[in-house]
Amino acid sequence: MFLFRNRMNEGLQEFRNTKGAVLVDVREPAEYHSGHIPGAMNIPLGNIQQLPVEKSSPVFVYCLRGSRSRRAASVLKQAGFEKVKSIGGITSYRGPIEK
């Protein structure tokens, strides 16, 4: 039997279970304001190096479909962030949305 795994929801569960973790939506502000995961801060991909948290903080990033969040994770790791995880795109998210 094939079970579909939802990487976004699994990533969010890991985020919720990780002490001191931050959730970052790397989409543009208009996209963020059209609907985002509650508790997520908005730092667009082009500004991701300005993330206002300690480099030792666990950071979980997402975007619309996953490509920007993968790029953001790569940029953050290159900038010295120690614990970064791309959890994919909000299009696969199953849960409440905040506007």
Residue frames as qw, qx, qy, qz and C-alpha x, y, z in Angstrom:
[[0.000, 0.889, 0.459, 0.000, 0.00, 0.00, 0.00],
 [0.413, 0.345, -0.002, 0.843, 1.34, 3.44, -0.97],
 [0.269, -0.796, -0.422, 0.340, 1.01, 6.18, 1.64],
 [0.320, 0.763, 0.085, 0.556, 1.29, 9.77, 0.45],
 [0.541, -0.424, -0.303, 0.660, 3.68, 11.73, 2.63],
 [0.099, 0.938, 0.201, 0.264, 3.05, 15.42, 3.01],
 [0.633, 0.121, -0.249, 0.723, 6.50, 16.97, 3.47],
 [0.076, -0.561, 0.033, -0.824, 5.02, 20.34, 4.38],
 [0.695, -0.577, -0.088, -0.421, 2.87, 19.04, 7.23],
 [0.896, -0.180, -0.242, 0.325, 5.66, 16.74, 8.43],
 [0.451, 0.330, -0.179, 0.810, 8.04, 19.73, 8.40],
 [0.315, -0.615, 0.002, -0.723, 5.55, 21.83, 10.34],
 [0.858, -0.466, -0.195, -0.093, 5.22, 19.10, 12.94],
 [0.769, 0.011, -0.219, 0.601, 9.01, 19.03, 13.29],
 [0.114, 0.526, -0.073, 0.840, 9.00, 22.86, 13.56],
 [0.576, -0.622, -0.087, -0.523, 6.41, 22.72, 16.36],
 [0.919, -0.356, -0.138, 0.100, 8.44, 20.09, 18.19],
 [0.679, 0.233, -0.164, 0.676, 11.73, 22.01, 17.92],
 [0.379, -0.778, -0.278, 0.417, 12.49, 24.36, 20.80],
 [0.214, -0.666, 0.153, 0.698, 13.33, 27.89, 19.68],
 [0.434, 0.222, 0.673, 0.557, 12.51, 27.23, 16.02],
 [0.239, 0.539, 0.045, -0.806, 11.35, 29.97, 13.65],
 [0.547, 0.453, 0.683, 0.170, 9.11, 29.55, 10.62],
 [0.026, -0.537, 0.223, 0.813, 9.87, 31.74, 7.62],
 [0.614, 0.637, 0.467, -0.010, 7.72, 32.31, 4.52],
 [0.403, -0.350, 0.362, 0.764, 10.12, 33.39, 1.76],
 [0.328, 0.629, 0.600, 0.370, 7.43, 34.50, -0.71],
 [0.132, 0.337, 0.071, 0.929, 6.92, 38.13, -1.66],
 [0.128, 0.102, 0.532, -0.830, 4.83, 40.30, 0.74],
 [0.584, 0.089, -0.173, -0.788, 1.71, 40.28, -1.48],
 [0.646, 0.018, -0.745, -0.167, 1.81, 36.46, -1.57],
 [0.249, -0.031, -0.773, 0.583, 2.32, 36.30, 2.20],
 [0.275, 0.120, 0.336, -0.893, -0.61, 38.65, 2.85],
 [0.621, 0.034, -0.453, -0.639, -2.87, 36.59, 0.59],
 [0.912, -0.309, -0.036, -0.267, -2.56, 33.76, 3.10],
 [0.336, 0.540, -0.717, 0.285, 0.23, 32.29, 5.22],
 [0.686, -0.253, -0.663, 0.161, 0.76, 29.70, 7.93],
 [0.434, -0.868, -0.066, -0.234, -0.03, 31.19, 11.36],
 [0.694, -0.649, 0.186, 0.249, 3.13, 32.21, 13.19],
 [0.753, 0.225, 0.248, 0.567, 5.30, 32.49, 10.08],
 [0.115, -0.762, 0.076, 0.633, 7.40, 35.59, 9.55],
 [0.690, 0.680, 0.224, 0.106, 7.79, 36.98, 6.05],
 [0.268, -0.691, 0.437, 0.510, 11.32, 37.45, 4.76],
 [0.770, 0.602, -0.029, -0.211, 11.31, 37.34, 0.93],
 [0.927, 0.080, 0.112, 0.348, 13.99, 35.23, -0.72],
 [0.473, 0.683, -0.055, 0.554, 15.85, 38.34, -1.92],
 [0.202, -0.761, 0.300, -0.539, 16.21, 39.54, 1.69],
 [0.908, -0.287, -0.300, -0.051, 16.76, 36.18, 3.38],
 [0.630, 0.177, -0.417, 0.631, 20.27, 37.06, 4.57],
 [0.115, -0.439, 0.234, -0.860, 18.64, 39.73, 6.75],
 [0.683, -0.415, -0.579, -0.158, 16.82, 37.10, 8.82],
 [0.158, -0.691, 0.337, -0.619, 16.69, 38.64, 12.33],
 [0.899, -0.411, 0.029, -0.145, 17.52, 35.53, 14.37],
 [0.401, -0.658, 0.627, 0.114, 20.66, 33.97, 15.80],
 [0.507, 0.466, -0.654, -0.312, 22.54, 31.72, 13.40],
 [0.015, 0.143, -0.965, 0.220, 22.22, 28.88, 15.90],
 [0.569, 0.184, 0.406, -0.691, 18.38, 29.08, 15.83],
 [0.382, 0.205, 0.872, 0.225, 16.53, 26.27, 14.04],
 [0.312, 0.429, -0.115, -0.840, 14.98, 27.79, 10.90],
 [0.455, 0.333, 0.819, 0.108, 12.22, 26.20, 8.81],
 [0.149, 0.404, -0.231, -0.873, 11.50, 27.87, 5.46],
 [0.458, 0.433, 0.773, 0.078, 8.65, 27.49, 2.96],
 [0.086, 0.246, -0.309, -0.915, 7.37, 29.21, -0.18],
 [0.683, 0.225, -0.057, -0.693, 4.64, 28.48, -2.73],
 [0.932, 0.208, -0.212, -0.206, 5.84, 25.19, -4.24],
 [0.894, -0.370, 0.127, 0.216, 9.28, 24.56, -2.71],
 [0.726, 0.437, 0.004, 0.531, 11.88, 25.95, -5.11],
 [0.027, 0.807, -0.178, 0.563, 12.39, 29.31, -3.37],
 [0.711, -0.647, 0.199, -0.191, 12.52, 27.65, 0.03],
 [0.936, -0.002, 0.077, 0.342, 15.28, 25.29, -1.19],
 [0.473, 0.608, -0.072, 0.633, 17.25, 28.30, -2.47],
 [0.330, -0.810, 0.142, -0.464, 16.64, 30.18, 0.79],
 [0.893, -0.433, 0.117, 0.042, 17.89, 27.21, 2.83],
 [0.821, 0.252, 0.021, 0.512, 21.03, 27.06, 0.70],
 [0.179, 0.743, -0.095, 0.638, 21.69, 30.80, 1.09],
 [0.575, -0.737, 0.138, -0.327, 21.16, 30.62, 4.85],
 [0.944, -0.222, 0.077, 0.230, 23.51, 27.65, 5.22],
 [0.644, 0.437, -0.017, 0.628, 26.17, 29.50, 3.21],
 [0.086, -0.777, 0.099, -0.616, 25.64, 32.51, 5.52],
 [0.167, 0.329, -0.752, 0.546, 26.44, 30.36, 8.54],
 [0.710, -0.253, 0.163, -0.636, 23.02, 29.33, 9.80],
 [0.118, -0.348, 0.924, -0.108, 23.51, 25.95, 11.45],
 [0.270, 0.256, 0.913, -0.167, 20.03, 24.40, 11.44],
 [0.394, 0.361, -0.150, -0.832, 18.00, 25.18, 8.32],
 [0.343, 0.186, 0.915, 0.104, 15.32, 23.05, 6.70],
 [0.355, 0.093, -0.371, -0.853, 13.23, 23.68, 3.60],
 [0.390, 0.169, 0.833, -0.353, 9.79, 22.19, 4.22],
 [0.283, 0.359, 0.795, 0.399, 8.37, 22.79, 0.75],
 [0.081, -0.217, -0.297, -0.926, 5.44, 24.79, -0.51],
 [0.340, 0.114, 0.495, -0.792, 2.25, 26.09, 1.01],
 [0.609, 0.135, -0.423, -0.658, 0.27, 24.56, -1.87],
 [0.612, -0.044, -0.789, -0.033, 0.57, 21.18, -0.11],
 [0.024, -0.129, 0.633, -0.763, -0.24, 22.59, 3.35],
 [0.464, -0.477, -0.672, -0.326, -3.33, 21.25, 5.08],
 [0.386, -0.429, -0.561, 0.594, -4.28, 23.53, 7.93],
 [0.002, -0.899, -0.355, 0.256, -5.42, 27.00, 8.95],
 [0.475, 0.401, 0.173, 0.764, -4.36, 30.03, 6.93],
 [0.219, -0.719, -0.294, 0.591, -3.87, 33.51, 8.34],
 [0.406, 0.645, 0.317, 0.564, -4.33, 36.70, 6.30]]
